[in-house]
Amino acid sequence: MSVTRRELLWATAGIGAAGALAACAGSKGGSGSAAGVASGSANEQPRTGGTLKVGALGRASAITRDPHGTQANESDYLIISLLYDTLTVPGDKTNTAARLAASWKPSEDLRTWRFTLADGATFHDGTPVTAEDVVWSLKRLRATPSGKSRLPGIQPEGIRAEDARTVVLVSDYANADLPLLTRLTTFVLKKDTKDDALAGAPGTGPFTLDWYRDGNARLVRNDNWYGGKVLLDAVEVRIFESPQAMANALLAGQIDVASNVGAVAARTAETRKDIQILRRPNDMAMPIVMRAADGPFADAKVREALRLSVDRDAMVKQVLSGYGTVGNDILGTGDPAYAKDIPQRKRDLDRARQLLAEAGFDTTRTYDLITTEDIAGLAESATLFATQVREAGVRINVVKQDSKVFWDATWLKAPLYTSYWGTNDSVVFFASKTMLSDAGQNEAGWQEPSFDEAYRTAMATADEAARTTLLHQLQEIEYARSGYLLWGMADGIDLAGSAVRDLPRLPGYGRVQLEKTWLAR
């Protein structure tokens, strides 16, 4: 399995078309109650104290303690994110907000970025965080098997400390969106931390480790956290292997929060007045990937035919129980620069059949669509897709694979498979990670020089209006020719007990920011 792939499911990506280019000291990552979530009386004041019990998905066979390692479990990522800070995080007012980095500023050519560390930042053992600690951590991250994808365009020699509080990152190319890279897995450890000492290594985050057992953990408030006052006394993270088991534990009062539990559980909880439903619209992209480099779907006409064969409204209604939004084959729908004016692609079976005939597509064969049951609705989407495209004359056999086999042998290689990304707020994130010809995670093996050129030009453009225009062109190319069929985006859904207040309302990585959450009991 890819070292970074599952981490990216959690990570919210883009810093958006605006706001990145100026020297900035973004707002702290935001928390709050989302629309539709009870948050108590308007006169309530946040209070300190109490232990929040959070359920998160994971499997015992995939447990890790390494902040830069394979985090296949959401439970592991939650624990690590509460213990270790990244340089930046998603924000409630800006897409990228300050965390361990208080501010950042680019050079005129947008290749060199200087990050200034937050005042008073210390590790849990009381020692100050220095630029050398950050540089060592980023170089350790860059040295992982997929380090190129984690920090694209940044070579090890392009990471250095300018002084005790300034970290310099130098990109191989102009990159107006470089700060988004620091929202991902840039967890900071003390310089020279040994691999065999990772389990107890001090972090910089809002909570410190009390105990850890088999993927479950208790974390206690860090009263010296540089980011401000933490309200909860403690957070207990409990690992669950299925959304249903986690939902049952919430309904039975065994945990306070069921994280990322899915639409089925939300439907079950709708009649319970003692349960809050936190809904994050457009939280997860669920595309079908058609390999463009070679094989039966290499012809753009065939890919267009499949896109025209899908009933997107039915997919959202049946697969997501209505907890989602129709997609238009462009990833990053939450980005302010998302091209909403591109016409919504609709089902057209006659045109689909015509394109298949023009391409000489063999409709007598049966083609495998490989999927997993990693998240709720993924396998179901494959099955419904197979039923729908059959009406255009395409025969699909759905193959469900074990997660490990899928990520090791299928992802990035198979002609046709399902994918999913727990982030959806940046067009350029997906462009840089999954669609550039040399992208380390080019899921479809798509190579389109005009797309590459549009991306590089946009990243080298400081003017916001001009950059937005270029990003629009980028999306037009993606819409017309990429290897993605994005039929819909799933809402992120947490369930919470009635006493929980101010859960994070941000998508992706933002939902692990629990420092302002509190209990009204």
C-alpha positions, 0 to 999 in steps of 0.5 A, a space after each residue: 500500500 502507498 505510504 501516503 495514499 491513505 494519509 491523503 484521505 484525511 488531508 484537506 489539500 488546497 490553499 485556494 486561488 487566493 491568499 497564498 501569494 502574499 505574506 500571511 499569518 492565517 487564522 488558527 484552524 477553526 472549530 465549531 458546530 456545523 449546520 444542522 448540529 445541535 449545539 445547546 443554548 445560545 447562552 452556553 459558554 465553553 467550559 473546561 474539563 471532561 474526557 471526550 471518547 472518540 471512535 475512529 476506524 482502523 484495523 489491528 493489522 495496520 496499526 502504526 505509531 510513526 508520524 511519517 509512516 503508513 497511516 492506513 487507520 483513521 484512528 492512528 491519524 487522529 492520535 498522531 494529529 493530536 500529538 504532533 503539529 503540522 506547519 499549517 492546517 485548514 482554517 475556517 476563514 482561509 483554506 490554509 491557516 497557521 499552526 506550527 508555522 505562524 506565517 509564510 512568505 514567497 520570493 518574487 519568483 514563487 520558488 522560495 518560501 520562508 516559514 516563521 515558527 510560532 512564538 513559544 512553541 515547545 515540545 511536550 518535554 518543555 524544550 523549544 521547537 527550532 527550525 533545525 527540528 523542522 528541517 530534520 523532520 521534513 527531510 525524514 518525511 522526504 526520505 520515505 519511499 513516497 517522499 517525492 509525492 509527499 513534497 513534490 518539487 522539493 529536493 532534500 537540499 531545498 530544505 534548510 534552516 535560515 535561523 532558529 525560527 525560519 525554515 526555507 523551502 525551495 521548489 524546483 519550479 515556481 509554485 504559488 500553492 507550495 504552502 498546501 504541502 505543509 498541511 499534509 504530513 509535516 508532523 514535527 519531531 525532535 531532531 535525531 529522534 531514533 526510529 525505535 523511540 517513536 512510540 514515546 517521542 514528544 510532540 508539539 500538539 494540544 494533547 500529550 500521550 497518557 497511555 496507548 494499547 493496541 491502537 487505542 489511546 488516552 491523550 491528556 491536555 497540554 497546558 503549555 500548548 502554544 496555540 492557546 487554551 485546550 478545553 478538554 481534560 482528555 481525549 480517548 481514541 477507540 479503534 473500530 473495524 467497521 462503521 456499524 460497530 462504531 455507530 452501535 457503540 455511539 448509540 449505546 453511549 459507550 463513546 461520545 463521537 463516531 467519526 466519519 461513520 457514513 450515510 447509513 448510520 446517519 439515516 439510523 440516527 435521524 430519529 434519535 433526539 439525543 444524537 447530533 449529526 455533523 454533516 460536512 458537504 462534499 467531503 469525499 471525492 469518489 471517482 472511477 479511474 479509467 486508465 488513459 495510458 494504455 489498455 481498453 480505456 486509452 481512447 478518449 472517446 471510450 472514456 467519454 462514453 462511460 462518463 455519458 453512461 452514468 445516471 449521477 443523480 441515481 448514484 448519489 441517491 442510491 449509493 450515498 442515501 442522498 448524503 452527497 452531491 452530483 459530480 461533474 468529472 472535475 476534482 476539487 469541487 470545494 475550491 473557490 476557483 472551481 469552474 461552476 460554469 462548465 456545463 453539467 455532464 448528463 446521461 446520454 446513452 445514444 451518444 455513448 453508444 455512438 462514441 464506443 462504435 467510433 472508437 471500435 470498442 469491443 462490446 463483446 468482452 467483459 471488463 473488470 472493475 476493481 473495488 474495495 470495501 474500505 469506505 461505506 458505499 464504494 463497492 456499492 458504487 461499482 455495482 451500480 455503475 456496472 448496471 448503468 453502463 450495461 445499458 450502453 453496451 459495456 459489460 462490467 464485472 465488479 471485483 472486490 479486493 482486499 485492501 492491502 492487495 488493492 493498494 499494492 497491486 491494483 492502484 495506479 496499475 489497473 485499467 478500471 478501478 474505484 478510488 476515493 479521496 477524503 479531501 475536495 477543496 483544491 483543484 490544484 491539489 489533484 492536478 499536482 498529485 494525480 494528473 500531471 504527467 510526472 505526478 507520483 500518484 497519477 492514478 490514470 497514467 494520463 499524460 496531457 502536455 496542455 494540462 501540464 503547461 496550464 498547471 505550471 503557468 498557473 503556479 507561476 502566476 501571482 495575479 489572482 484574476 489571471 491565475 483563476 482564468 488559468 485554473 479554469 482552462 486547467 479544469 476544461 482540459 480535465 473535464 474533456 480528456 482526463 481519466 476520471 469519472 467523478 459521479 459524486 462527492 460524499 458528505 462527511 458524517 460524524 455522530 455525536 452525543 448530546 453533550 458534545 459541543 463545537 466539534 470541528 466543522 472543517 472537512 478532511 484533516 480539519 476534523 481532527 482539530 479537537 482543541 476547542 471541542 468541549 463537553 456540556 456536562 
